[in-house]
Amino acid sequence: MTVATAADHRSPSFKILRLIYVLSLCKCTWAGLCGGNGETLKYLRGDALTDNLDCIGPNGKPYPESIVAGTYRRTHNWGSSRTGRDAFHADSKPSPETVRETLLKTYKYNNHNEEYTISRTARDYGSTPANRELCQSPNRLCRTRYNTTAPMYGVSLTSGQPVTIVQKFPDLLQQVVYEVCESNECDVVRGECTQTYVPYLFLVIPLGPVTLTGQDYVLVESGCVCKPKGSKATAHELVSTIPAMPHP
């Protein structure tokens, strides 16, 4: 057996090999982070439609596929209109792409209907990573973008603690639409653009307190409102007291 000497450790070749080894470890770790298609959301991390299910979460560990699979088996009859998958019968489940398109079309119709906007700059859904709207009605004075995500991690609204969102491809994908501010200042009216949030029910682990099936509320970006300069804080800003999802 060959024993490395102190001289070996000081040699240039040894230092180069050690540097390559360290860099390879860093590359593997950072390349495996749950990125969520490059989108940075406050309370959500990762996207099961774009990330590998063994990606590294905010806790520094891989997404717990085996635990998620066990949770899914125990709650396979669970369904919600917001899951996008189990709301349908087993013999007629649509593809994730179909669900995504349906969510975007419905969201666009309900929140960005042309009849209620004066100026619209949205692009076609399938041609860009996210949809953008500039609505100059009294309720929409800030530029926003929206898209769908199947988040893998979140922060519980009820406990304020991090939770893992159950995503099992292709049996159960809990897709949701988010909408984020693209500007800091309002158009037309002098004020600040403020992000708003809405609670969504997800099947999570550890099992949440909301229902017996383990659902819990997680906040999702829902739009942008114009707050006039000097106005007092409103209800949607109180979510700032909940810890945000850590990001690298």
C-alpha positions as a Markdown table, in Angstrom:
| # | Residue | x | y | z |
|---|---|---|---|---|
| 1 | Met | 0.0 | 0.0 | 0.0 |
| 2 | Thr | 1.4 | 3.4 | -1.0 |
| 3 | Val | 1.3 | 6.1 | 1.7 |
| 4 | Ala | 1.1 | 9.7 | 0.7 |
| 5 | Thr | 3.9 | 11.8 | 2.1 |
| 6 | Ala | 3.9 | 15.5 | 3.0 |
| 7 | Ala | 5.9 | 16.1 | -0.1 |
| 8 | Asp | 3.2 | 14.5 | -2.2 |
| 9 | His | 0.6 | 16.9 | -0.7 |
| 10 | Arg | 2.7 | 19.9 | -1.5 |
| 11 | Ser | 3.3 | 18.8 | -5.2 |
| 12 | Pro | 1.6 | 20.9 | -7.9 |
| 13 | Ser | 0.0 | 17.8 | -9.4 |
| 14 | Phe | -1.6 | 16.8 | -6.1 |
| 15 | Lys | -3.0 | 20.3 | -5.6 |
| 16 | Ile | -4.4 | 20.3 | -9.1 |
| 17 | Leu | -6.1 | 17.0 | -8.5 |
| 18 | Arg | -7.5 | 18.2 | -5.2 |
| 19 | Leu | -8.9 | 21.4 | -6.8 |
| 20 | Ile | -10.5 | 19.4 | -9.6 |
| 21 | Tyr | -12.1 | 17.1 | -7.0 |
| 22 | Val | -13.5 | 20.0 | -5.0 |
| 23 | Leu | -14.8 | 21.8 | -8.1 |
| 24 | Ser | -16.5 | 18.6 | -9.3 |
| 25 | Leu | -18.3 | 18.3 | -5.9 |
| 26 | Cys | -19.5 | 21.9 | -6.1 |
| 27 | Lys | -20.7 | 21.4 | -9.7 |
| 28 | Cys | -22.7 | 18.4 | -8.9 |
| 29 | Thr | -24.3 | 20.1 | -5.9 |
| 30 | Trp | -25.2 | 23.4 | -7.6 |
| 31 | Ala | -26.3 | 21.7 | -10.8 |
| 32 | Gly | -28.8 | 19.6 | -8.8 |
| 33 | Leu | -30.6 | 22.5 | -7.0 |
| 34 | Cys | -34.3 | 22.7 | -7.5 |
| 35 | Gly | -34.5 | 25.8 | -9.7 |
| 36 | Gly | -38.1 | 26.1 | -10.7 |
| 37 | Asn | -37.2 | 27.0 | -14.3 |
| 38 | Gly | -35.2 | 30.0 | -13.1 |
| 39 | Glu | -38.2 | 31.7 | -11.4 |
| 40 | Thr | -37.6 | 33.0 | -7.9 |
| 41 | Leu | -40.8 | 33.0 | -5.9 |
| 42 | Lys | -41.0 | 34.0 | -2.2 |
| 43 | Tyr | -42.8 | 31.0 | -0.7 |
| 44 | Leu | -42.2 | 28.3 | -3.4 |
| 45 | Arg | -39.2 | 26.4 | -4.7 |
| 46 | Gly | -38.7 | 24.0 | -7.6 |
| 47 | Asp | -41.0 | 22.9 | -10.4 |
| 48 | Ala | -41.8 | 19.2 | -10.9 |
| 49 | Leu | -42.3 | 19.9 | -14.6 |
| 50 | Thr | -38.8 | 21.2 | -15.2 |
| 51 | Asp | -36.7 | 19.9 | -12.3 |
| 52 | Asn | -35.4 | 16.3 | -11.8 |
| 53 | Leu | -37.2 | 14.8 | -8.8 |
| 54 | Asp | -33.8 | 14.1 | -7.1 |
| 55 | Cys | -32.9 | 17.8 | -7.2 |
| 56 | Ile | -31.5 | 19.5 | -4.0 |
| 57 | Gly | -34.1 | 21.4 | -2.0 |
| 58 | Pro | -33.7 | 24.4 | 0.3 |
| 59 | Asn | -32.8 | 22.0 | 3.2 |
| 60 | Gly | -29.7 | 20.8 | 1.3 |
| 61 | Lys | -31.2 | 17.4 | 0.7 |
| 62 | Pro | -32.7 | 15.7 | -2.4 |
| 63 | Tyr | -36.4 | 15.8 | -2.9 |
| 64 | Pro | -37.8 | 12.8 | -0.9 |
| 65 | Glu | -39.2 | 10.8 | -3.7 |
| 66 | Ser | -39.8 | 7.6 | -1.7 |
| 67 | Ile | -41.6 | 9.4 | 1.1 |
| 68 | Val | -43.7 | 11.3 | -1.5 |
| 69 | Ala | -44.6 | 8.0 | -3.2 |
| 70 | Gly | -45.7 | 6.4 | 0.1 |
| 71 | Thr | -47.8 | 9.5 | 0.9 |
| 72 | Tyr | -49.4 | 9.3 | -2.6 |
| 73 | Arg | -50.2 | 5.6 | -2.1 |
| 74 | Arg | -52.0 | 6.3 | 1.2 |
| 75 | Thr | -53.9 | 9.3 | -0.2 |
| 76 | His | -54.4 | 8.2 | -3.9 |
| 77 | Asn | -58.1 | 9.0 | -3.7 |
| 78 | Trp | -57.4 | 12.6 | -2.7 |
| 79 | Gly | -58.5 | 15.1 | -5.2 |
| 80 | Ser | -58.9 | 18.9 | -5.5 |
| 81 | Ser | -59.9 | 21.3 | -8.3 |
| 82 | Arg | -56.4 | 22.8 | -7.8 |
| 83 | Thr | -54.3 | 19.7 | -8.3 |
| 84 | Gly | -54.7 | 19.6 | -12.0 |
| 85 | Arg | -54.4 | 15.8 | -12.1 |
| 86 | Asp | -56.5 | 13.8 | -9.6 |
| 87 | Ala | -59.5 | 16.0 | -10.3 |
| 88 | Phe | -60.1 | 13.7 | -13.3 |
| 89 | His | -60.9 | 10.0 | -13.5 |
| 90 | Ala | -58.1 | 7.6 | -13.8 |
| 91 | Asp | -59.0 | 6.6 | -17.4 |
| 92 | Ser | -59.2 | 10.2 | -18.7 |
| 93 | Lys | -56.3 | 12.0 | -17.0 |
| 94 | Pro | -55.0 | 14.8 | -19.3 |
| 95 | Ser | -51.3 | 15.4 | -19.9 |
| 96 | Pro | -49.4 | 17.9 | -17.8 |
| 97 | Glu | -49.1 | 20.1 | -20.9 |
| 98 | Thr | -52.9 | 20.1 | -21.4 |
| 99 | Val | -53.5 | 20.9 | -17.7 |
| 100 | Arg | -51.0 | 23.8 | -18.0 |
| 101 | Glu | -52.7 | 25.2 | -21.1 |
| 102 | Thr | -56.1 | 24.9 | -19.4 |
| 103 | Leu | -54.9 | 26.7 | -16.3 |
| 104 | Leu | -53.4 | 29.5 | -18.3 |
| 105 | Lys | -56.5 | 30.0 | -20.5 |
| 106 | Thr | -58.8 | 30.0 | -17.5 |
| 107 | Tyr | -56.6 | 32.4 | -15.5 |
| 108 | Lys | -56.3 | 34.7 | -18.5 |
| 109 | Tyr | -60.0 | 34.8 | -19.0 |
| 110 | Asn | -60.8 | 35.4 | -15.3 |
| 111 | Asn | -58.0 | 37.9 | -14.6 |
| 112 | His | -57.0 | 39.5 | -17.9 |
| 113 | Asn | -60.1 | 39.5 | -19.9 |
| 114 | Glu | -59.9 | 42.0 | -22.8 |
| 115 | Glu | -63.3 | 43.5 | -22.0 |
| 116 | Tyr | -61.9 | 44.8 | -18.7 |
| 117 | Thr | -58.5 | 46.2 | -19.9 |
| 118 | Ile | -57.7 | 49.3 | -21.9 |
| 119 | Ser | -54.2 | 48.3 | -23.0 |
| 120 | Arg | -53.0 | 44.7 | -23.3 |
| 121 | Thr | -49.5 | 43.6 | -24.2 |
| 122 | Ala | -49.7 | 39.8 | -23.5 |
| 123 | Arg | -48.0 | 37.4 | -25.8 |
| 124 | Asp | -49.4 | 34.1 | -26.9 |
| 125 | Tyr | -49.3 | 31.5 | -24.2 |
| 126 | Gly | -47.1 | 28.8 | -25.8 |
| 127 | Ser | -44.5 | 31.1 | -27.4 |
| 128 | Thr | -42.9 | 32.6 | -24.2 |
| 129 | Pro | -41.9 | 31.3 | -20.8 |
| 130 | Ala | -44.5 | 33.6 | -19.1 |
| 131 | Asn | -47.4 | 35.7 | -20.0 |
| 132 | Arg | -47.2 | 39.5 | -19.5 |
| 133 | Glu | -50.0 | 41.9 | -19.0 |
| 134 | Leu | -50.2 | 45.7 | -18.7 |
| 135 | Cys | -53.8 | 46.5 | -17.6 |
| 136 | Gln | -54.5 | 50.2 | -17.2 |
| 137 | Ser | -57.8 | 49.8 | -15.4 |
| 138 | Pro | -58.2 | 51.1 | -11.8 |
| 139 | Asn | -57.3 | 47.7 | -10.3 |
| 140 | Arg | -54.4 | 46.9 | -12.6 |
| 141 | Leu | -51.8 | 49.7 | -12.9 |
| 142 | Cys | -48.7 | 47.5 | -12.7 |
| 143 | Arg | -46.9 | 45.4 | -15.2 |
| 144 | Thr | -47.0 | 41.7 | -14.3 |
| 145 | Arg | -46.2 | 38.3 | -15.7 |
| 146 | Tyr | -47.8 | 34.9 | -15.0 |
| 147 | Asn | -47.2 | 31.3 | -15.6 |
| 148 | Thr | -47.8 | 27.9 | -14.1 |
| 149 | Thr | -45.6 | 25.9 | -11.7 |
| 150 | Ala | -45.8 | 22.5 | -10.0 |
| 151 | Pro | -43.9 | 23.6 | -6.8 |
| 152 | Met | -41.9 | 21.0 | -4.8 |
| 153 | Tyr | -41.4 | 23.1 | -1.7 |
| 154 | Gly | -43.4 | 25.7 | 0.1 |
| 155 | Val | -44.0 | 27.5 | 3.4 |
| 156 | Ser | -47.1 | 26.6 | 5.5 |
| 157 | Leu | -49.4 | 29.5 | 6.1 |
| 158 | Thr | -50.8 | 27.8 | 9.2 |
| 159 | Ser | -47.5 | 27.0 | 10.9 |
| 160 | Gly | -44.9 | 29.2 | 9.1 |
| 161 | Gln | -42.7 | 26.1 | 8.7 |
| 162 | Pro | -41.2 | 24.7 | 5.4 |
| 163 | Val | -43.2 | 21.9 | 3.8 |
| 164 | Thr | -42.6 | 19.5 | 1.0 |
| 165 | Ile | -45.3 | 19.6 | -1.7 |
| 166 | Val | -46.3 | 16.1 | -3.0 |
| 167 | Gln | -45.5 | 15.9 | -6.7 |
| 168 | Lys | -45.5 | 12.4 | -8.3 |
| 169 | Phe | -45.2 | 12.4 | -12.0 |
| 170 | Pro | -47.4 | 11.6 | -13.8 |
| 171 | Asp | -50.0 | 10.4 | -11.3 |
| 172 | Leu | -50.3 | 13.6 | -9.2 |
| 173 | Leu | -49.0 | 17.0 | -10.3 |
| 174 | Gln | -50.3 | 19.9 | -8.3 |
| 175 | Gln | -50.0 | 22.7 | -10.7 |
| 176 | Val | -50.9 | 26.3 | -9.9 |
| 177 | Val | -50.8 | 29.7 | -11.6 |
| 178 | Tyr | -48.6 | 32.5 | -10.1 |
| 179 | Glu | -48.5 | 36.1 | -11.1 |
| 180 | Val | -45.6 | 38.4 | -10.1 |
| 181 | Cys | -44.8 | 42.1 | -10.3 |
| 182 | Glu | -42.5 | 43.2 | -13.1 |
| 183 | Ser | -42.3 | 46.9 | -12.1 |
| 184 | Asn | -41.8 | 48.8 | -8.8 |
| 185 | Glu | -43.8 | 51.9 | -9.7 |
| 186 | Cys | -47.4 | 52.2 | -11.0 |
| 187 | Asp | -48.2 | 53.4 | -14.5 |
| 188 | Val | -50.6 | 56.4 | -14.8 |
| 189 | Val | -51.0 | 56.8 | -11.0 |
| 190 | Arg | -48.1 | 57.8 | -8.8 |
| 191 | Gly | -47.5 | 54.9 | -6.4 |
| 192 | Glu | -45.7 | 51.7 | -5.7 |
| 193 | Cys | -46.4 | 48.2 | -7.1 |
| 194 | Thr | -47.0 | 45.8 | -4.3 |
| 195 | Gln | -47.0 | 42.0 | -4.7 |
| 196 | Thr | -50.1 | 40.2 | -3.5 |
| 197 | Tyr | -50.5 | 36.5 | -2.4 |
| 198 | Val | -53.3 | 34.0 | -2.2 |
| 199 | Pro | -53.4 | 30.8 | -0.1 |
| 200 | Tyr | -53.6 | 27.5 | -2.1 |
| 201 | Leu | -54.3 | 24.1 | -0.7 |
| 202 | Phe | -51.6 | 21.5 | -1.5 |
| 203 | Leu | -51.1 | 17.9 | -0.3 |
| 204 | Val | -47.9 | 18.2 | 1.7 |
| 205 | Ile | -45.5 | 16.4 | 4.0 |
| 206 | Pro | -45.3 | 16.6 | 6.9 |
| 207 | Leu | -49.0 | 16.1 | 6.8 |
| 208 | Gly | -50.8 | 19.4 | 7.2 |
| 209 | Pro | -53.4 | 20.3 | 9.8 |
| 210 | Val | -56.1 | 21.5 | 7.5 |
| 211 | Thr | -57.7 | 18.2 | 6.6 |
| 212 | Leu | -57.3 | 14.5 | 7.4 |
| 213 | Thr | -55.7 | 14.0 | 4.0 |
| 214 | Gly | -52.7 | 16.2 | 4.9 |
| 215 | Gln | -53.5 | 19.3 | 2.9 |
| 216 | Asp | -52.1 | 22.7 | 4.0 |
| 217 | Tyr | -52.2 | 26.3 | 2.8 |
| 218 | Val | -49.2 | 27.7 | 1.0 |
| 219 | Leu | -49.0 | 31.3 | -0.2 |
| 220 | Val | -48.6 | 31.8 | -4.0 |
| 221 | Glu | -48.0 | 35.1 | -5.8 |
| 222 | Ser | -51.4 | 36.2 | -7.2 |
| 223 | Gly | -50.8 | 39.6 | -8.8 |
| 224 | Cys | -49.8 | 43.2 | -8.2 |
| 225 | Val | -51.6 | 46.2 | -6.8 |
| 226 | Cys | -50.8 | 49.9 | -7.0 |
| 227 | Lys | -50.3 | 51.4 | -3.5 |
| 228 | Pro | -50.5 | 55.2 | -3.6 |
| 229 | Lys | -47.5 | 57.0 | -2.0 |
| 230 | Gly | -47.9 | 57.4 | 1.7 |
| 231 | Ser | -50.8 | 55.0 | 2.1 |
| 232 | Lys | -51.1 | 52.6 | 5.1 |
| 233 | Ala | -50.3 | 48.9 | 4.9 |
| 234 | Thr | -53.2 | 46.7 | 3.7 |
| 235 | Ala | -54.1 | 43.1 | 4.5 |
| 236 | His | -52.2 | 41.5 | 1.7 |
| 237 | Glu | -48.9 | 42.9 | 3.1 |
| 238 | Leu | -49.3 | 41.1 | 6.4 |
| 239 | Val | -47.8 | 38.0 | 4.8 |
| 240 | Ser | -44.4 | 39.6 | 5.2 |
| 241 | Thr | -44.4 | 38.3 | 8.8 |
| 242 | Ile | -44.2 | 34.7 | 7.4 |
| 243 | Pro | -40.6 | 33.6 | 6.7 |
| 244 | Ala | -39.8 | 33.4 | 3.0 |
| 245 | Met | -38.3 | 30.4 | 1.3 |
| 246 | Pro | -34.5 | 30.6 | 1.4 |
| 247 | His | -32.8 | 30.9 | -2.0 |
| 248 | Pro | -29.1 | 30.3 | -2.8 |
